[in-house]
């Protein structure tokens, strides 16, 4: 119920920010272009932060409109223009395709191998599953290892209690969220609460208040509640594909009292996404509300780990990031 309430509040907030005199656009090639350009110009939240000159981008793409003959060509032109934002949260949805920007992670080392984490040194074949979490003891039973591949896959209080009970005699646990592209922020928030002794402000969120690129509200605190149940060391493993809700989880966990972040910089995705519709009926999703850590640093481009380490691509048996986390826990 809580996540639906938040969605309702945010929907109301954005709706209240849209003026009654918003321009209307025709369902033509030019009208749809103007509508898309206007949506990003007035509602996308990172134009100034990323130093993007949206007016200049218009002068590049608008002259290409006379060459557009089909809806497929129009879609591809719009997709290319949106890719200038370099944002994994920006997508154009049509009945025949979804545009996406992938360079936020493809230009970086993978730092993850599913075949390695399922070998006998780590999860093996006889791992347990609790909700969306897969777990097993590693390092001769001294460390609990959890792989969480998607925050779209939920878990219950009973799931977490069972995992912690299984790991009660361990010296620490590893939560591996590499290649976790996000999902439901509520799960990210809830999982983090198990590692906090007191309620803490772990970040801030801003909302657009006008059409200007930097028209934002005062910062609203993001609170991570305390539901302290694991009172020993915890290492969170990250790579560039740790994105969106996973980025939010890592942002929270960097302030947990016994936590360290090990691996590569996260993929970011620190803007709360929102959607709008073009006259043609296509939907455009974009980052609408920027989020920062509690020191005011933007997390759109990712969060640096406590310990930076890359995997050895020539080694198909050992995961250097897991091994370093184990070393830190057993130290």
C-alpha positions in Angstrom: 0.0 0.0 0.0 2.8 2.4 0.9 4.4 2.3 -2.6 1.0 3.0 -4.2 0.5 5.9 -1.9 3.9 7.4 -2.8 3.1 7.0 -6.5 -0.2 8.7 -6.0 1.4 11.6 -4.2 4.1 12.0 -6.8 1.6 11.8 -9.6 -0.4 14.6 -7.9 2.7 16.6 -7.4 3.8 16.5 -11.0 0.2 17.1 -12.2 0.0 20.2 -10.0 3.2 21.6 -11.5 1.8 21.4 -15.1 0.3 24.8 -16.0 -3.1 25.1 -17.6 -1.6 27.0 -20.4 0.8 24.3 -21.4 1.3 24.4 -25.2 -0.7 22.0 -27.3 1.1 20.1 -30.1 -0.3 18.6 -33.3 0.1 15.0 -34.3 2.5 15.7 -37.1 6.2 15.1 -37.5 6.9 18.6 -36.5 4.3 18.6 -33.7 5.6 15.5 -32.1 9.2 16.8 -32.3 8.2 20.0 -30.6 6.3 18.1 -27.9 9.3 15.8 -27.2 11.8 18.7 -27.1 9.5 20.7 -24.8 9.0 17.9 -22.4 12.7 17.4 -21.9 13.4 21.2 -21.9 10.9 21.9 -19.1 10.8 18.7 -17.1 14.0 16.7 -17.4 16.1 17.4 -14.3 19.7 16.9 -15.3 20.2 19.4 -18.2 22.3 21.8 -16.2 24.0 19.2 -14.1 25.2 17.4 -17.3 26.0 20.7 -19.1 23.7 19.8 -21.9 22.8 22.6 -24.3 19.3 21.4 -25.3 18.8 24.4 -27.6 21.8 23.3 -29.6 20.6 19.7 -29.8 17.3 21.1 -31.3 19.3 22.8 -34.0 21.0 19.6 -34.9 17.9 17.3 -35.1 15.1 19.6 -36.2 16.6 20.0 -39.8 16.4 16.2 -40.2 12.6 16.3 -40.0 11.9 16.8 -43.7 13.7 13.5 -44.4 11.3 11.6 -42.2 8.9 9.4 -44.2 7.7 6.7 -41.8 7.0 6.4 -38.1 10.0 4.1 -37.8 12.3 6.8 -39.1 10.6 9.3 -36.7 11.1 6.9 -33.8 14.8 6.4 -34.6 15.4 10.2 -34.9 13.8 10.8 -31.5 15.8 7.9 -30.0 19.0 9.4 -31.3 18.1 12.8 -29.8 17.2 11.3 -26.4 20.5 9.4 -26.4 22.2 12.8 -26.1 21.0 12.9 -22.5 23.2 9.8 -21.7 20.6 8.6 -19.2 19.6 5.0 -18.6 16.3 6.2 -17.2 15.3 7.8 -20.5 13.2 5.7 -22.9 10.8 6.2 -25.7 8.0 3.6 -25.9 6.1 2.8 -29.0 4.0 -0.1 -30.2 6.9 -1.5 -32.1 10.1 -0.6 -30.1 11.6 0.9 -26.9 14.6 3.2 -27.2 17.4 2.8 -24.6 20.8 4.1 -23.8 23.3 1.5 -22.7 26.6 3.2 -22.8 26.3 4.1 -19.1 27.6 0.5 -18.4 28.9 -0.9 -21.7 31.9 1.5 -21.6 33.0 -0.1 -18.3 34.4 -3.5 -17.2 31.7 -6.1 -16.6 33.1 -7.1 -13.1 30.7 -9.9 -12.9 30.3 -13.5 -14.1 27.2 -15.5 -13.3 29.1 -18.7 -14.2 31.7 -18.0 -11.5 29.3 -17.1 -8.7 27.5 -20.5 -9.3 30.7 -22.5 -9.0 31.4 -24.5 -5.8 33.5 -21.8 -4.2 30.5 -19.5 -4.0 26.8 -20.3 -4.4 27.4 -23.8 -5.9 24.4 -25.8 -6.9 22.8 -26.3 -3.5 22.2 -22.7 -2.6 19.0 -21.7 -0.8 16.4 -19.3 -2.2 14.3 -16.9 -0.1 12.1 -14.6 -2.1 14.4 -13.0 -4.7 17.5 -13.7 -2.7 19.9 -16.7 -3.3 22.3 -17.5 -0.5 24.9 -19.9 0.9 27.8 -20.0 3.3 31.2 -19.5 1.8 34.8 -19.3 3.0 34.5 -22.5 5.0 31.2 -21.4 6.5 32.7 -18.2 7.9 30.9 -15.8 5.6 27.3 -15.6 4.5 26.8 -14.8 0.8 23.6 -13.4 -0.8 23.1 -12.7 -4.4 20.2 -10.4 -5.2 19.7 -10.0 -9.0 16.7 -7.7 -9.2 14.8 -5.4 -6.9 11.8 -6.3 -8.9 11.8 -9.7 -7.1 10.6 -9.1 -3.5 11.1 -10.7 -0.2 9.3 -10.9 3.1 10.2 -10.3 6.8 10.3 -14.1 7.2 12.7 -14.5 4.3 15.2 -12.1 5.8 14.8 -13.6 9.3 15.5 -17.1 7.9 18.6 -15.9 6.1 20.0 -14.2 9.1 19.3 -17.2 11.2 21.2 -19.4 8.7 24.1 -16.9 9.0 24.0 -16.5 12.7 27.5 -18.1 13.3 29.1 -16.2 10.4 31.6 -13.4 10.9 29.9 -11.3 8.4 27.7 -11.3 5.2 28.1 -10.3 1.6 25.2 -8.7 -0.3 26.0 -9.0 -4.0 24.0 -6.5 -6.1 26.1 -6.6 -9.2 24.1 -6.7 -12.4 21.1 -5.7 -10.4 19.4 -3.2 -12.8 16.9 -2.0 -10.2 13.2 -2.5 -9.7 11.1 -1.4 -6.8 12.7 1.3 -4.6 10.6 0.0 -1.6 12.6 -3.2 -1.5 15.8 -1.3 -1.7 14.8 0.9 1.2 13.4 -2.1 3.3 16.5 -4.2 2.8 18.7 -1.3 4.0 16.8 -0.9 7.2 18.0 -4.2 8.6 21.5 -2.7 8.9 20.8 0.6 10.6 20.9 1.2 14.4 19.0 4.5 14.2 16.9 6.4 11.7 19.1 8.4 9.5 18.9 10.8 6.6 20.8 9.1 3.8 20.0 11.4 1.0 17.8 14.1 -0.4 15.3 14.4 -3.3 14.3 17.6 -5.2 11.3 18.2 -7.4 10.9 20.5 -10.4 8.9 23.6 -9.5 9.0 25.4 -12.9 10.1 25.2 -16.5 13.6 26.5 -15.9 16.3 23.8 -16.0 17.3 24.5 -12.4 13.8 25.3 -10.9 13.8 22.9 -8.0 12.1 22.6 -4.6 14.1 22.8 -1.4 15.7 19.4 -0.7 13.5 16.8 1.0 15.3 14.3 3.2 15.3 10.6 2.3 15.1 8.7 5.6 16.3 5.2 6.1 14.5 3.8 9.1 16.2 1.5 11.6 15.2 -2.1 11.8 18.5 -3.3 13.1 18.8 -7.1 12.8 22.3 -7.8 11.4 24.9 -6.5 13.9 28.1 -7.5 12.3 30.1 -6.8 9.2 28.4 -6.5 5.8 30.0 -6.0 2.4 27.9 -4.8 -0.5 29.3 -5.7 -3.9 28.7 -3.4 -6.9 29.5 -2.9 -10.5 28.3 -0.5 -13.3 25.1 -2.5 -13.8 24.1 -1.7 -10.2 21.5 0.8 -11.4 18.4 2.8 -10.3 16.8 1.2 -7.2 20.1 -0.6 -6.6 21.9 2.7 -6.8 19.5 3.9 -4.1 20.2 0.9 -1.9 24.0 1.5 -2.2 23.5 5.2 -1.4 21.8 4.1 1.8 24.1 1.3 2.7 27.2 3.5 2.5 26.0 5.1 5.8 25.2 1.8 7.6 27.5 1.4 10.7 29.2 -1.9 9.8 29.0 -1.7 6.0 31.6 -1.3 3.2 31.1 -1.1 -0.5 33.4 -3.3 -2.6 33.8 -3.5 -6.4 33.2 -0.9 -9.1 31.4 2.4 -9.3 27.6 1.9 -9.5 25.8 2.7 -12.7 23.8 5.6 -11.3 20.2 6.3 -12.2 19.8 8.9 -9.5 16.8 10.6 -11.0 13.2 9.5 -10.1 11.7 8.7 -13.5 8.3 10.1 -14.7 6.5 9.6 -18.0 4.6 11.8 -20.5 2.9 11.2 -23.8 3.4 12.5 -27.3 0.6 13.4 -29.6 1.4 10.2 -31.6 0.6 8.1 -28.6 4.2 7.2 -27.7 5.3 7.5 -24.1 8.6 9.1 -23.1 10.2 8.3 -19.7 12.7 10.7 -18.2 14.5 11.6 -15.0 12.3 14.2 -13.3 13.5 14.4 -9.7 17.2 14.4 -8.9 18.5 12.6 -5.8 21.7 13.2 -3.9 23.5 11.5 -1.0 23.3 13.1 2.4 26.2 15.4 1.7 24.4 16.8 -1.4 26.5 14.9 -4.0 24.5 13.9 -7.1 24.3 10.1 -7.5 23.0 10.2 -11.1 26.4 9.1 -12.4 27.1 6.5 -9.8 28.5 5.9 -6.3 32.2 5.1 -5.7 32.9 2.0 -3.6 34.8 2.0 -0.4 37.3 -0.5 -1.9 37.7 -0.3 -5.7 38.7 -3.6 -7.3 38.2 -5.1 -10.7 37.9 -8.8 -11.6 40.6 -10.6 -13.6 39.0 -11.3 -16.9 41.5 -14.1 -17.5 40.4 -16.0 -14.4 37.2 -18.0 -14.9 37.3 -19.7 -11.5 37.7 -16.9 -9.0 35.8 -13.7 -8.3 38.3 -11.1 -7.1 35.5 -8.8 -5.8 33.9 -11.6 -3.6 37.3 -12.7 -2.5 38.3 -9.2 -1.4 35.0 -8.8 0.5 35.7 -12.1 2.3 39.2 -10.9 3.2 37.8 -7.6 4.6 35.2 -9.5 6.7 37.7 -12.0 8.1 40.4 -9.3 8.8 
